[in-house]
Amino acid sequence: MAAPVSAPSSGAAPASVPIPQKPAAPVRPDFELAGPFIQGGVALGLAPSDALSLALDGRPVDIAADGRFLIGFGRDATASAELVARRADGSTIRRSLTVAPRAWRIENLNRLARQSRPSVEFERLRAPELAEINAARALVSDSQGWRQRFTWPATGRISGLFGSQRIYRGEPGAYHSGVDVARVTGTPFFAPADGVVILATNRPFTLEGYLLMIDHGMGLNSAFLHLSRIDVKPGDVVRQGQALGAIGATGRATGPHLHWSMKWRDERIDPLLLAGPMPQAAD
């Protein structure tokens, strides 16, 4: 017969249970980048693990807590750019970027002269409007909309392309700063990504009409012009797909449409590159 097994004494030490260790985050010795690097475009990236700061052509770039960042290239960006990360030990990591050019739609109007200088009255009205716009763009939010795949705020015929420009008797006019979507007045439009309202005008501006601006975080923002109605207010947090107001023809507009423009810091960005091809408009 087997010998009885005695119970452990009350003074015996309990068996130790191993504590699972959290796996160490993978070390990134270099940048991880996802383009495209193209005029009017934005690119996402991951900074080196020990990067303390980041700059694009000498201009500071924010780094999120998880190491992700966003950079943009303006309509007239040069063919090359340099991304520099400064590490904890004082050394730097540099990456040269090749920025692809684009063929912009240029219209030569040799029989028309460029519009004359704005009147004193226009400039008087315009100054406080520009001050409001610049103050709004200076606001910083913690929105994570910049991480999302952007959607079109309205569907319809694209009646104006980003970057297009008219040349009046050899003198270039300002290029078109956004994408125009032609729809009738009163058509609703929606948030292309999460964001925070940084400007919702209570009066039509001289050029933009009723103007709404949304900050998507990391220096990326959207502006919607010529609106007939705005349904949100400054400080509101909006979610992708949320109704924001209605399309109109206020301000300097030849007909009802939604003008959607975007900026990353001081660089103008082509919304079409973020939203992709225009989907079929709903009836």
Backbone bond lengths (Angstrom), bond angles and torsions (degrees), N, CA, C in turn:
res aa  C-N    CA-C-N  psi(-1)  N-CA   C-N-CA  omega(-1)  CA-C   N-CA-C  phi
1 M - - - 1.461 - - 1.511 108.37 -
2 A 1.344 114.37 139.51 1.460 118.59 -178.69 1.508 111.09 -69.34
3 A 1.303 114.20 145.11 1.459 119.38 179.39 1.509 109.23 -68.96
4 P 1.353 117.82 140.72 1.461 120.25 178.53 1.520 110.72 -63.72
5 V 1.310 113.44 146.84 1.466 119.48 178.09 1.513 108.19 -92.68
6 S 1.303 115.34 123.00 1.460 119.29 -178.56 1.511 110.54 -80.69
7 A 1.318 115.37 144.26 1.465 121.11 177.66 1.506 109.69 -69.46
8 P 1.319 118.25 145.91 1.470 119.70 178.54 1.509 110.66 -64.64
9 S 1.289 114.65 146.87 1.460 119.06 179.67 1.509 109.68 -68.54
10 S 1.324 115.94 155.58 1.457 120.69 -177.87 1.508 112.33 -64.77
11 G 1.324 117.79 -18.07 1.465 120.22 -178.18 1.512 113.75 -89.54
12 A 1.336 117.33 -0.84 1.453 119.80 -176.65 1.529 110.37 -69.97
13 A 1.324 117.09 142.18 1.465 121.55 -179.82 1.519 109.79 -73.75
14 P 1.338 119.43 136.63 1.458 120.98 178.50 1.528 110.55 -66.75
15 A 1.330 113.87 150.68 1.463 118.79 179.07 1.531 109.13 -64.31
16 S 1.325 116.92 136.68 1.469 120.75 -179.56 1.525 110.54 -76.42
17 V 1.334 115.70 139.49 1.462 121.92 178.66 1.531 107.91 -106.88
18 P 1.313 117.55 122.28 1.472 118.30 -178.97 1.535 111.79 -65.51
19 I 1.313 116.85 135.87 1.460 122.35 179.29 1.526 108.49 -90.43
20 P 1.334 116.71 121.88 1.474 117.93 -178.98 1.521 111.02 -62.66
21 Q 1.302 114.82 135.82 1.456 120.54 -179.49 1.520 110.30 -91.68
22 K 1.331 116.60 135.75 1.448 120.73 176.55 1.517 109.24 -68.18
23 P 1.321 117.18 126.82 1.465 118.48 -178.30 1.519 111.30 -61.77
24 A 1.297 114.93 140.04 1.466 119.58 179.96 1.524 110.13 -67.48
25 A 1.306 115.21 142.49 1.463 119.92 178.08 1.521 109.22 -64.17
26 P 1.325 116.36 138.61 1.467 118.59 -179.75 1.525 110.96 -61.18
27 V 1.310 115.33 140.24 1.459 121.02 -179.27 1.523 109.09 -84.24
28 R 1.342 115.81 130.03 1.459 121.24 176.22 1.521 108.10 -107.62
29 P 1.315 117.56 105.40 1.471 118.87 -179.30 1.517 113.39 -77.78
30 D 1.333 117.48 -11.44 1.463 120.72 -175.25 1.527 108.81 -144.24
31 F 1.315 116.46 178.90 1.465 122.01 176.23 1.530 110.39 -70.44
32 E 1.331 115.19 149.94 1.450 121.97 165.76 1.525 105.44 -121.41
33 L 1.330 116.94 118.54 1.456 121.90 -171.54 1.516 111.30 -124.31
34 A 1.339 115.14 142.41 1.459 122.24 174.81 1.517 107.54 -127.61
35 G 1.343 116.74 112.26 1.458 122.38 -175.39 1.519 111.95 -70.76
36 P 1.326 117.32 -156.72 1.461 123.99 11.02 1.518 112.64 -86.62
37 F 1.321 115.93 152.44 1.453 121.15 172.43 1.519 106.13 -96.32
38 I 1.321 116.26 99.00 1.455 121.82 -172.05 1.524 109.30 -150.60
39 Q 1.316 116.88 149.40 1.462 120.65 178.18 1.531 110.13 -56.18
40 G 1.331 116.22 129.74 1.456 121.37 -179.30 1.512 114.07 82.07
41 G 1.330 118.37 5.82 1.460 121.20 -176.08 1.513 113.35 -109.82
42 V 1.330 115.67 171.29 1.454 122.23 174.21 1.526 108.43 -125.32
43 A 1.319 115.89 157.60 1.458 122.02 178.58 1.518 108.50 -136.97
44 L 1.320 115.95 146.93 1.458 122.79 177.21 1.522 109.07 -104.78
45 G 1.333 116.07 154.02 1.448 118.90 -180.00 1.509 112.49 -157.29
46 L 1.333 114.53 169.80 1.458 123.70 172.24 1.521 107.47 -118.20
47 A 1.311 116.73 129.77 1.455 120.93 179.76 1.528 109.86 -80.32
48 P 1.335 117.84 157.64 1.469 119.55 172.28 1.524 110.53 -53.95
49 S 1.322 117.00 148.44 1.469 121.39 -172.22 1.521 113.09 -56.60
50 D 1.326 117.27 -37.38 1.467 119.69 -175.55 1.523 112.65 -100.61
51 A 1.336 117.20 20.35 1.467 119.98 179.79 1.520 110.24 -71.02
52 L 1.325 116.02 130.25 1.462 121.13 176.41 1.522 111.39 -94.92
53 S 1.323 116.72 -29.32 1.452 120.97 -179.96 1.519 108.72 -151.92
54 L 1.341 113.94 162.93 1.457 120.69 -176.20 1.516 108.18 -142.12
55 A 1.330 117.04 144.98 1.460 121.42 178.80 1.522 109.62 -145.08
56 L 1.332 115.62 144.69 1.459 123.04 174.21 1.520 107.27 -115.11
57 D 1.317 116.18 114.41 1.466 121.47 -176.63 1.529 111.57 50.68
58 G 1.317 115.55 41.23 1.449 121.49 177.00 1.513 115.96 84.47
59 R 1.338 117.98 -5.66 1.468 121.08 -179.97 1.532 109.54 -97.85
60 P 1.332 119.04 130.79 1.463 121.03 -176.57 1.526 112.48 -60.36
61 V 1.327 115.19 142.93 1.463 123.08 177.02 1.527 108.02 -123.86
62 D 1.323 117.03 129.95 1.461 120.94 179.95 1.524 110.67 -70.66
63 I 1.336 115.76 145.71 1.460 122.45 175.63 1.522 107.69 -118.82
64 A 1.339 117.74 126.24 1.462 121.66 178.26 1.531 109.88 -72.68
65 A 1.337 115.38 167.69 1.460 120.47 -177.33 1.525 112.53 -59.31
66 D 1.333 117.01 -30.15 1.465 120.35 179.71 1.524 112.72 -89.84
67 G 1.332 116.76 8.74 1.452 120.72 176.70 1.515 114.76 89.55
68 R 1.322 117.60 -2.57 1.467 119.82 -178.02 1.536 110.48 -82.42
69 F 1.322 114.72 153.36 1.462 120.24 178.38 1.523 109.42 -150.72
70 L 1.342 114.82 168.73 1.453 122.24 179.92 1.518 108.55 -133.20
71 I 1.341 116.44 138.40 1.453 121.82 175.99 1.527 108.66 -131.72
72 G 1.332 116.44 155.10 1.458 120.62 -178.66 1.520 111.46 -135.35
73 F 1.329 115.00 159.32 1.459 122.06 -178.66 1.523 108.65 -128.68
74 G 1.316 117.50 124.65 1.448 122.20 -175.98 1.523 113.20 -69.53
75 R 1.313 114.74 173.73 1.464 121.35 -178.01 1.521 111.50 -58.83
76 D 1.327 117.99 -35.68 1.459 121.91 -178.04 1.525 111.96 -110.42
77 A 1.323 116.81 30.72 1.464 120.45 179.61 1.530 110.62 -59.15
78 T 1.323 115.56 143.89 1.457 120.35 178.45 1.524 110.48 -72.46
79 A 1.333 115.84 171.16 1.467 121.29 -171.68 1.511 113.96 -71.12
80 S 1.322 118.08 -13.26 1.463 120.16 -179.45 1.518 110.62 -140.86
81 A 1.322 114.79 153.90 1.467 121.58 177.27 1.524 107.42 -145.17
82 E 1.324 115.66 158.41 1.466 119.65 -179.68 1.519 110.25 -125.93
83 L 1.319 114.81 127.99 1.458 122.54 177.53 1.522 107.81 -104.68
84 V 1.330 116.70 127.43 1.461 121.11 -175.69 1.524 109.92 -128.24
85 A 1.326 116.30 126.72 1.466 122.49 174.55 1.520 108.59 -109.77
86 R 1.328 116.22 133.00 1.461 120.42 175.46 1.515 108.49 -101.15
87 R 1.330 116.27 127.77 1.467 122.41 -173.68 1.524 111.51 -95.18
88 A 1.327 114.48 169.15 1.462 120.63 -176.28 1.524 112.13 -61.14
89 D 1.329 117.97 -31.41 1.462 119.97 -178.03 1.526 112.76 -85.84
90 G 1.353 116.60 6.01 1.453 120.61 178.57 1.513 114.71 92.91
91 S 1.322 117.47 -11.36 1.462 120.41 178.88 1.523 110.01 -79.30
92 T 1.327 116.35 168.74 1.458 121.25 -179.43 1.525 110.43 -126.48
93 I 1.334 114.28 153.61 1.460 122.10 172.11 1.516 106.49 -119.43
94 R 1.327 116.39 127.74 1.451 120.94 -176.01 1.528 110.16 -118.14
95 R 1.324 114.78 142.25 1.459 120.64 176.11 1.526 108.68 -134.73
96 S 1.329 115.65 121.90 1.462 120.72 176.12 1.519 109.58 -85.37
97 L 1.328 117.37 133.07 1.454 122.96 -178.38 1.524 109.19 -115.58
98 T 1.320 116.43 137.14 1.461 121.84 174.65 1.525 108.38 -99.04
99 V 1.325 116.77 119.99 1.462 122.40 -176.55 1.528 108.63 -98.60
100 A 1.337 116.61 119.46 1.458 121.19 -176.81 1.524 110.84 -73.58
101 P 1.331 117.43 137.15 1.475 120.56 176.69 1.519 110.60 -79.69
102 R 1.337 115.90 163.00 1.457 121.59 176.00 1.524 109.82 -128.38
103 A 1.313 115.18 152.44 1.463 120.87 178.27 1.520 107.86 -92.86
104 W 1.334 116.72 104.75 1.457 121.31 -177.10 1.516 110.82 -82.26
105 R 1.321 115.48 151.91 1.454 120.73 177.34 1.526 108.66 -77.83
106 I 1.327 116.31 110.12 1.462 122.54 -177.67 1.532 108.52 -112.52
107 E 1.338 115.94 130.65 1.459 121.59 -179.49 1.524 108.84 -118.44
108 N 1.334 116.18 118.20 1.465 121.33 179.74 1.527 109.74 -91.79
109 L 1.327 115.73 120.69 1.461 121.99 179.50 1.527 108.08 -115.08
110 N 1.323 115.82 86.35 1.469 119.85 -173.66 1.519 113.27 -76.66
111 R 1.340 117.38 -14.92 1.470 119.52 -178.78 1.527 112.73 -96.98
112 L 1.304 116.94 -5.02 1.458 120.39 -178.44 1.513 110.02 -115.32
113 A 1.321 115.56 138.68 1.457 120.82 174.78 1.524 109.04 -90.28
114 R 1.311 115.27 153.25 1.457 119.83 176.62 1.522 109.71 -64.17
115 Q 1.324 115.22 147.70 1.463 119.69 -178.52 1.526 110.70 -56.52
116 S 1.326 114.58 146.87 1.458 119.93 -179.79 1.522 110.91 -67.57
117 R 1.295 115.95 168.25 1.471 121.05 -179.30 1.518 110.49 -60.73
118 P 1.352 117.10 147.50 1.465 120.15 179.50 1.528 111.55 -59.79
119 S 1.301 115.38 151.24 1.463 120.40 179.63 1.520 110.56 -74.05
120 V 1.314 114.85 164.06 1.460 120.32 177.33 1.528 110.16 -61.02
121 E 1.330 116.95 -38.27 1.461 120.67 -180.00 1.526 111.09 -64.87
122 F 1.335 116.30 -41.67 1.460 119.67 177.54 1.521 110.91 -60.91
123 E 1.308 116.82 -47.13 1.457 120.56 -179.33 1.525 111.55 -62.94
124 R 1.328 116.80 -34.25 1.470 119.79 177.71 1.531 110.57 -64.35
125 L 1.330 116.42 -41.56 1.457 120.33 179.18 1.525 111.90 -73.84
126 R 1.326 115.52 -33.55 1.457 120.29 -172.81 1.515 113.29 -74.26
127 A 1.311 118.12 -33.99 1.464 121.44 -175.11 1.534 112.95 -55.65
128 P 1.339 120.35 -50.89 1.468 118.47 179.52 1.523 113.08 -67.75
129 E 1.337 117.23 -27.97 1.463 119.68 177.30 1.529 110.41 -65.72
130 L 1.327 116.13 -46.33 1.460 119.83 178.50 1.524 111.49 -63.01
131 A 1.336 116.39 -35.33 1.467 120.00 177.82 1.523 110.55 -62.60
132 E 1.333 117.72 -41.01 1.472 121.08 177.87 1.520 111.37 -65.33
133 I 1.324 116.53 -42.21 1.467 120.51 -179.78 1.526 110.42 -64.30
134 N 1.324 117.01 -45.72 1.467 120.30 -179.54 1.518 111.84 -66.02
135 A 1.328 117.51 -37.42 1.467 120.46 177.72 1.525 110.72 -65.40
136 A 1.324 116.55 -37.88 1.464 120.05 178.73 1.524 110.72 -65.36
137 R 1.323 116.54 -43.47 1.469 119.66 -178.42 1.521 111.93 -68.12
138 A 1.321 117.72 -19.01 1.460 121.11 178.28 1.525 112.13 -79.92
139 L 1.342 116.89 -13.21 1.457 119.81 -179.84 1.528 110.67 -72.66
140 V 1.327 116.12 145.08 1.464 122.11 -178.55 1.525 108.70 -120.87
141 S 1.329 116.86 129.72 1.461 120.99 176.73 1.526 109.24 -121.73
142 D 1.329 115.54 166.57 1.472 120.13 177.71 1.520 111.16 -98.91
143 S 1.333 117.41 23.07 1.456 120.94 179.21 1.529 110.95 -57.82
144 Q 1.329 115.60 144.89 1.456 121.52 178.01 1.525 112.10 -105.94
145 G 1.340 115.95 14.26 1.457 119.53 -178.75 1.514 113.43 -59.00
146 W 1.326 117.67 -28.23 1.468 121.91 -179.29 1.518 112.16 -60.17
147 R 1.328 117.47 -20.74 1.470 121.24 -179.97 1.530 112.68 -81.04
148 Q 1.329 117.25 -15.26 1.457 120.90 -172.52 1.523 112.76 -84.80
149 R 1.333 114.33 162.53 1.452 120.60 168.94 1.521 107.00 -81.93
150 F 1.336 117.72 117.39 1.457 121.31 -174.90 1.531 110.68 -71.12
151 T 1.333 115.26 148.69 1.462 121.97 176.07 1.522 108.79 -118.67
152 W 1.326 116.49 162.52 1.466 120.40 178.93 1.524 110.64 -71.29
153 P 1.333 118.19 132.22 1.467 120.22 178.48 1.525 112.66 -70.74
154 A 1.326 116.96 -21.31 1.468 122.89 176.08 1.520 107.04 -154.55
155 T 1.309 116.40 149.73 1.458 120.45 177.10 1.521 109.48 -108.07
156 G 1.312 116.22 149.39 1.456 120.79 -179.06 1.505 110.80 157.96
157 R 1.297 116.03 -168.49 1.469 121.77 -179.94 1.527 109.94 -73.62
158 I 1.324 115.91 129.26 1.463 120.39 175.20 1.520 107.85 -79.45
159 S 1.328 115.57 112.80 1.461 120.66 -175.62 1.523 112.97 -102.87
160 G 1.305 117.84 -4.75 1.459 121.53 178.28 1.514 110.02 -153.83
161 L 1.333 117.00 132.54 1.455 122.40 -177.32 1.521 111.48 -103.42
162 F 1.322 115.53 146.34 1.458 121.52 174.29 1.532 109.36 -61.68
163 G 1.329 115.44 138.00 1.452 120.97 173.25 1.506 115.86 87.33
164 S 1.343 118.02 -10.47 1.466 119.21 -179.86 1.530 109.48 -67.05
165 Q 1.330 116.16 153.32 1.469 119.65 -171.57 1.523 110.44 -152.89
166 R 1.332 114.95 145.76 1.460 121.44 174.96 1.528 109.76 -107.50
167 I 1.339 114.30 142.02 1.461 121.47 176.82 1.526 107.60 -113.72
168 Y 1.334 117.28 116.93 1.459 122.65 -177.34 1.526 109.58 -100.46
169 R 1.337 114.81 105.78 1.470 120.30 179.63 1.535 111.28 50.38
170 G 1.310 115.22 42.67 1.458 121.28 178.36 1.509 114.79 87.41
171 E 1.333 117.83 -6.23 1.469 120.99 -179.38 1.523 109.24 -103.61
172 P 1.342 118.38 117.66 1.466 120.26 -176.31 1.523 112.46 -71.75
173 G 1.330 115.75 136.93 1.452 121.07 170.94 1.523 109.85 -89.12
174 A 1.298 117.71 176.68 1.462 121.44 178.57 1.524 109.43 -66.35
175 Y 1.325 116.08 140.62 1.460 118.69 177.66 1.526 110.68 -77.28
176 H 1.338 116.45 158.75 1.459 121.73 -178.87 1.529 109.19 -72.37
177 S 1.317 116.00 125.17 1.464 120.98 -168.29 1.517 114.51 -89.40
178 G 1.337 118.10 -2.36 1.461 119.28 -178.55 1.506 112.21 -153.62
179 V 1.317 115.49 -160.97 1.461 123.06 176.80 1.523 107.96 -115.22
180 D 1.331 116.79 133.80 1.462 121.80 178.20 1.533 109.77 -102.42
181 V 1.326 115.83 133.60 1.462 121.99 175.71 1.524 107.12 -118.45
182 A 1.331 116.87 116.34 1.465 121.96 -176.60 1.529 110.18 -81.45
183 R 1.336 116.19 117.27 1.462 123.50 173.42 1.530 108.08 -146.84
184 V 1.315 116.79 160.01 1.458 120.13 -176.64 1.526 110.40 -71.87
185 T 1.324 115.14 155.77 1.462 120.86 176.92 1.526 110.34 -57.19
186 G 1.327 115.23 135.74 1.458 121.17 -179.88 1.515 114.00 97.78
187 T 1.352 117.92 -10.12 1.462 120.56 177.15 1.524 109.37 -66.40
188 P 1.336 118.83 128.77 1.467 119.64 -179.68 1.531 111.62 -70.61
189 F 1.318 115.88 153.42 1.465 121.07 171.56 1.518 108.34 -130.57
190 F 1.357 116.08 162.16 1.459 121.21 -166.47 1.525 111.09 -133.45
191 A 1.322 115.60 158.93 1.465 120.50 -178.52 1.521 110.09 -67.42
192 P 1.338 117.83 126.11 1.466 120.25 179.73 1.524 113.30 -74.57
193 A 1.327 117.00 -17.09 1.458 123.42 177.95 1.519 107.86 -164.35
194 D 1.327 117.01 168.03 1.457 120.68 176.23 1.527 109.63 -58.94
195 G 1.321 116.02 153.11 1.454 118.98 177.86 1.509 112.41 -178.48
196 V 1.314 114.80 -176.71 1.465 123.68 178.53 1.530 107.66 -125.52
197 V 1.320 117.16 132.77 1.463 121.41 179.54 1.526 108.73 -70.49
198 I 1.328 116.10 122.46 1.463 119.75 179.15 1.529 111.86 -110.08
199 L 1.342 117.15 -14.34 1.465 120.13 174.91 1.522 108.79 -157.89
200 A 1.333 115.19 130.22 1.466 122.12 173.18 1.520 105.14 -141.02
201 T 1.320 117.08 101.45 1.454 120.11 -170.99 1.530 111.57 -70.34
202 N 1.324 115.55 144.36 1.466 121.07 177.51 1.518 112.03 -96.77
203 R 1.342 115.86 8.62 1.461 122.41 177.40 1.520 107.29 -152.19
204 P 1.317 118.55 154.54 1.461 119.37 177.51 1.520 111.13 -74.37
205 F 1.319 117.52 130.48 1.454 121.82 174.94 1.529 109.16 -76.93
206 T 1.336 116.18 160.40 1.458 121.04 -174.47 1.528 112.73 -59.59
207 L 1.325 117.71 -39.81 1.461 121.62 -179.23 1.530 111.92 -101.64
208 E 1.325 117.45 -48.38 1.466 121.77 -171.79 1.522 113.48 -81.91
209 G 1.341 117.99 -15.35 1.455 119.78 -171.40 1.524 109.03 66.28
210 Y 1.330 116.37 -149.19 1.468 118.77 173.73 1.527 107.82 -67.37
211 L 1.331 115.89 126.46 1.463 123.20 -169.48 1.519 110.14 -123.78
212 L 1.332 115.43 132.91 1.464 122.20 176.25 1.516 108.66 -123.91
213 M 1.341 116.44 133.78 1.463 121.12 178.19 1.521 109.62 -126.69
214 I 1.344 115.14 135.35 1.464 123.13 -178.25 1.524 108.86 -122.97
215 D 1.337 117.11 129.48 1.463 121.52 174.97 1.520 108.93 -93.93
216 H 1.333 116.56 127.87 1.469 121.82 -179.92 1.526 112.17 -101.21
217 G 1.323 117.59 3.84 1.457 121.10 -179.50 1.520 112.37 91.64
218 M 1.330 116.11 159.52 1.469 124.35 177.15 1.535 112.44 57.83
219 G 1.340 117.13 28.76 1.450 121.05 177.25 1.506 115.11 84.84
220 L 1.340 118.36 4.30 1.461 122.37 -177.67 1.526 109.42 -100.79
221 N 1.345 117.44 127.56 1.462 119.84 179.36 1.508 111.34 -141.48
222 S 1.336 115.02 158.14 1.466 123.38 177.91 1.519 109.51 -115.98
223 A 1.338 116.24 148.25 1.461 122.33 173.47 1.521 108.38 -129.92
224 F 1.337 116.24 138.63 1.458 122.89 -179.67 1.529 107.66 -122.82
225 L 1.334 116.08 122.45 1.459 121.76 -170.86 1.520 112.23 -113.15
226 H 1.349 114.99 161.57 1.475 125.33 172.62 1.534 112.45 68.09
227 L 1.311 117.25 28.12 1.463 121.44 -174.20 1.530 111.55 -72.51
228 S 1.328 114.75 152.65 1.466 119.85 173.25 1.532 110.74 -95.13
229 R 1.339 116.08 -20.24 1.464 119.74 -178.17 1.527 109.29 -158.23
230 I 1.337 116.20 143.08 1.466 122.63 174.90 1.529 107.98 -121.90
231 D 1.331 116.54 127.73 1.471 120.73 -174.36 1.524 113.79 -107.37
232 V 1.333 117.67 7.47 1.466 121.17 178.36 1.524 107.93 -127.56
233 K 1.323 115.65 170.06 1.462 120.14 -176.89 1.521 110.15 -132.38
234 P 1.334 118.14 161.43 1.461 120.63 179.50 1.529 111.77 -54.63
235 G 1.331 115.07 136.20 1.454 121.67 -179.42 1.516 113.87 95.10
236 D 1.339 117.90 -16.20 1.468 120.31 178.97 1.527 110.11 -65.90
237 V 1.331 114.79 138.11 1.466 121.17 171.12 1.520 107.52 -91.65
238 V 1.324 116.27 124.47 1.467 120.44 -177.95 1.518 109.23 -115.64
239 R 1.333 114.98 152.06 1.456 121.79 -178.82 1.514 110.01 -112.14
240 Q 1.303 115.94 152.33 1.459 121.21 -179.92 1.525 109.95 -53.96
241 G 1.338 116.30 130.27 1.448 121.65 -179.64 1.510 114.68 90.11
242 Q 1.332 118.23 -5.14 1.466 121.65 -179.91 1.519 110.34 -73.97
243 A 1.334 117.66 138.04 1.463 121.82 177.34 1.530 109.46 -66.97
244 L 1.330 116.50 134.54 1.458 121.90 -176.12 1.514 113.60 -114.18
245 G 1.334 117.68 -23.19 1.456 121.01 -176.70 1.511 109.77 163.07
246 A 1.342 115.66 -150.99 1.456 119.60 -175.60 1.523 110.67 -137.71
247 I 1.327 115.19 147.31 1.456 124.32 178.99 1.529 109.34 -69.46
248 G 1.348 115.82 149.34 1.459 120.01 178.94 1.512 111.87 -154.10
249 A 1.326 115.50 -157.06 1.464 122.14 -179.85 1.521 109.64 -140.51
250 T 1.337 117.78 33.73 1.457 121.27 -179.28 1.528 110.04 -79.15
251 G 1.329 115.97 160.68 1.455 120.17 -177.55 1.512 110.82 76.20
252 R 1.313 116.91 -152.27 1.464 121.65 -179.40 1.531 108.80 -88.56
253 A 1.320 115.84 91.97 1.465 122.13 -178.19 1.515 108.87 -142.73
254 T 1.327 116.17 140.32 1.468 120.34 179.79 1.521 112.23 -88.07
255 G 1.325 117.50 -8.62 1.452 121.80 178.91 1.511 109.16 -176.93
256 P 1.329 118.25 169.48 1.468 120.56 -177.38 1.526 112.04 -67.80
257 H 1.311 115.84 129.84 1.460 121.56 176.57 1.524 108.00 -168.19
258 L 1.321 115.55 163.75 1.465 121.73 173.81 1.517 108.23 -103.59
259 H 1.318 115.78 118.25 1.462 121.04 172.80 1.520 107.31 -95.77
260 W 1.352 116.27 116.82 1.466 122.25 -179.93 1.518 107.78 -112.77
261 S 1.320 115.98 114.76 1.453 120.52 176.67 1.525 109.38 -119.59
262 M 1.338 115.56 155.79 1.454 121.01 -179.18 1.523 110.15 -136.14
263 K 1.316 115.06 150.65 1.462 121.02 174.69 1.529 109.73 -135.36
264 W 1.324 115.23 143.20 1.465 121.68 163.53 1.523 105.93 -115.46
265 R 1.335 114.58 112.48 1.458 120.44 -171.86 1.535 108.99 54.84
266 D 1.308 118.68 -120.14 1.469 121.26 -179.76 1.521 112.41 -97.21
267 E 1.321 117.46 2.93 1.460 121.08 -176.13 1.525 110.81 -96.44
268 R 1.326 116.23 132.00 1.462 120.20 176.11 1.526 109.95 -81.38
269 I 1.328 115.19 134.93 1.456 123.21 -172.97 1.525 109.41 -116.83
270 D 1.323 117.34 146.19 1.464 122.57 178.63 1.526 109.88 -85.13
271 P 1.342 118.70 111.29 1.471 119.87 -178.82 1.523 113.32 -58.76
272 L 1.334 117.57 -29.73 1.460 120.49 -178.26 1.523 111.43 -60.84
273 L 1.336 117.72 -32.59 1.455 120.25 179.90 1.528 111.96 -70.52
274 L 1.334 117.46 -24.72 1.468 120.72 178.43 1.526 111.68 -88.66
275 A 1.332 117.41 -36.09 1.464 121.17 -175.45 1.519 112.99 -90.31
276 G 1.331 118.01 -20.26 1.448 120.32 -179.15 1.526 112.44 81.50
277 P 1.334 117.84 -171.37 1.465 121.56 -178.12 1.516 111.86 -57.96
278 M 1.326 115.69 146.57 1.446 121.06 178.81 1.536 110.89 -67.35
279 P 1.337 118.70 123.91 1.457 120.27 176.93 1.518 111.03 -72.97
280 Q 1.317 115.83 167.79 1.459 121.20 178.61 1.521 109.92 -63.11
281 A 1.335 117.60 130.84 1.461 121.31 179.53 1.511 110.15 -69.32
282 A 1.329 115.61 140.55 1.446 120.54 177.30 1.531 109.90 -75.53
283 D 1.320 117.52 150.24 1.454 121.18 178.61 1.522 110.02 -72.12
